[in-house]
Amino acid sequence: MSLIFACGAVALFAGIVKGIVGFALPMIMISLLGSFLPPDLALAGLILPTLVTNGMQALRQGVPAAVASVVQFRVFMITAGVMLVLSAQLFVLLPVWVLFLAIGVPVTAFCLMQLGGVRFHLARQVGWIEGLVGAVAGFIGGLSGVWGPPLVAYLTALNTEKRAQMRAQGAAFGLGSVMLLFAHAGSGVVRAETLAFSALLTLPAILGMWLGGKVQDRIDQATFRRATLVVLLVAGLNLVRRAVFAM
């Protein structure tokens, strides 16, 4: 029972962070759940919470606005979707330490980049860059359920307006969540028992996202986001440590 409460607390915290900054739910869930659950169960657990909360985020300004975001960033979404499905099939073939590295290294690198103040600037969308970002995000996402950092970095580099960025992240992550669900139904990660576990974690994630939306109006977002990155950095480094000792 204590293990269930711990998983619920992780989902609640991840939802709160997503409600405030618009991303990081799967990063937090896979990093923290992966610290005390088998990798396949940790990955399965984040699938439905990610799908539902991203749908809520993408549709916050209505269906037409969400569709416009999908059209605008279609290159990213297509390439990420294709790579996600392909790399998901490698999940059962790779040793555990490879998976831990696939999760820990991107999370750690992204956090260090953000905390160090590194930013990439693009004057406009560039097709081949967007496709490359999508391919990298999809490959990582299929293995670990985490595909947010490359897209967030790309949108930040474009100086995307805040509401548009939140909506684009929700739409892209939502479509990726659907692809992830079907991909891992084929890989064997999503089964009746793991899907039930994932559904159980959806409720605290939704509650957390609602609370995060309320907190966003009452707290300095930059400070909270920095604290979140520190937590993610610790979680990412812990997964890298586990990978090194599992080799």
N, C-alpha and C positions, 0 to 999 in steps of 0.2 A: 504493500500500500504506500509506503514512504517513497518508493521508486516512482509510482504513478504521480504522486504530488510533486516530486522533483521535476518530472517531465512537464507537468502542467505549469509549474513556475517558470521553466525555460520558455515555454510557448507564450506565457503572459508577458514576460520581459521582452521577448522578441517582438511581440505585437505592439507593445508600448513604443519601442524604438522605431518601428516602421510607421506608426501613427505620427511620429514627430518628424522623421527625416525622409520617409518614403521608400526606404530600402533596408537591407541588412537582416530581414527576418530569417531567410534560409541560412545566411552566414552564421548568425547567432545560434540557431537551432542545431545545425550540423556540427558546429564547433563545441557547443556545450553538451548536447546529447551524446556526441561522439566520445566524450570524456568518460562516460559510464555505461554506454550501450554498445552492442555490436554495430559495426558500420552499416550493415544492410538495414537494421531496424531504425537507426538514427536517420538514415536517408529516407526511408519510407515514411517516418513520422512527420517530416516537414512538408510532404507533397500536398496534402489537402489544405493545411493551414496557409501555405503559400498561394495555392490556387484561389481560395476564397478571399483572402485579404487583398490580393492583387486585383481581383474583380471589383471589389469595393473601391479600391483606389482609382482604377481606370475609369470607372463610371461616375465618379463624383461630380463631374461637370456635365454628365449626360452622355447618351450614346453617340450623337454626331461628333462631339469633341473627341471621344475615344477612337472612333473610326478615322478621324483626321490624323490622329497621332500614329495609328497603324500604317496609314498610307505614307505619311511623311518619313517614317523610319522603316519602311518595308524591306530595304536591303539588309539591314541588321537582322530583322526578324526572320527573314527567309534563310539566311546563311546560318544563323544561330540555331534555328529549328532543325535544319538538316544535320549539322554537326552534333547536336544534342542527341538525336536518335541514333546516329552512328556510334558515338562514343559510349552511349549507355550500354551497348552490347558488350563492351570491354569490361564492365564492372565485375562480372563473375569470373573473368579470366585473370585479373590482376591480383597480386598479393596485397595484403592489408597495408603494408608500409607505403606502397605506391599510391593507394587511395588517400592515406593520411597526408602524404606530400602534395597530392593534387589539390587537397583542400587547404592545408596549412600554409603552403608557400604563397598562393595568390592572395589569401586573406592577409597574411603578414606583409606582403609587398604593398598591397593597396593601403593598409593602415599606415605603414611607414611613409608612403608617398604623401598621403593626406596630412599626416601629423607634421611632416617636414615642410609643408607648404608648397610642394611641387605641383605645378599646374601646367596643362598643355592647352595651347590656344589655337583654335581653328576659326578662320573667318567665315566659313560656310561648310555645309555638308559635302564630303568628298566620297564618292561611291566606293572606291577601292579600300579606303581607310575604314569606312563603315562596314564593308564586307569582311575585312580582316578582323576587326573588333568583334563582329558577330561570330566568326569562325572560332576565335579563341574563347569567347564566352560560352558558346555552345559545347565545345569540347570539354571545358571544365565542368559545365553544368550537367552534362550527361553522366560524368563520373561521380560528382559530389553533390549535385542539387544546388550548387552555388554558381550563378552566372551574372550576378549583379555588378561587381566591381568594374569590369571593362565598360559596360554601358554607362554607368554613373560617371566614370572618368571621361568618356566620350561626350556625354551631354554637358558636363561641366566645361570641357574644352570649347564647346560651341557657345558658351555663355547663355544656355537655354533659360528662358524665363521660368520662375519658380513653379507656377501652377502647370505650365506646359511640361516641365521636366517631371513633376510628380505624376502627371497623367501618362506621359510617354513611358516612364518606368513601370507604372501599373499595367499598361497595355502590353508592353514587351514581356514583362515578367509573367503576366497572366497567360499569354499565349505559350510561353516557355513552360509554364506549369502544366498546361494541358498536354504538351508534347512529352514532358517528363513522365506524366502519369501513364500515358500509353507506351512509352519506351520501356519503362520499368515493369509494366505488366508483361512485356515480352521477355525481359531479363530475369524475371522471377522475384525481383525485390518486392513488387506490389502483389500481395496475396490477400486472401480474405482476412486473415488475422492481423497482418500489418496495416491493411486499409482501415480496419476497425480502430487500431491504435492511432492512426493518423487522424481519423474522424474525431476521436476523443480529444486530441490536442487542438482541434480547430476552434472549439468553444473558448478556451482561455486566450487563444491568439486573437479572436474577434474582439473579446473584452479588452485585451491589451491595446489593440489598435484604436478602439473607441476612447480609452483613457488617454492614449498618446495624443489623439486629436485635441482633447481638452487641455492637456498639459502644454501643448504647443502654443496656446494663447497666453500662458502664464509664466513661461520660463524662457531664459535666453537660449535660443536654439543652438547657437554656435558653441556655447559652453557645454551643453548637453551632448551635442554631436561629438565634440572632442573627447568627452568622457567615454562615450560609446566606442569610439575608435581605440581608446586605450584598452577597454575590456576585450574588444575583438582581437587586438594585437596579442594580448596575453593568451587568449584562446587559440589563436593561430600558431603561436610559438609552442604551445603545449602539444598541438597536433604534430608539429615538426619534430618535437622531442620524442613523441611516441613512435613516429616513423623511424627515427634513427635507432631507437632501441629495439624495434621490431625487425630490422634488417637482418 
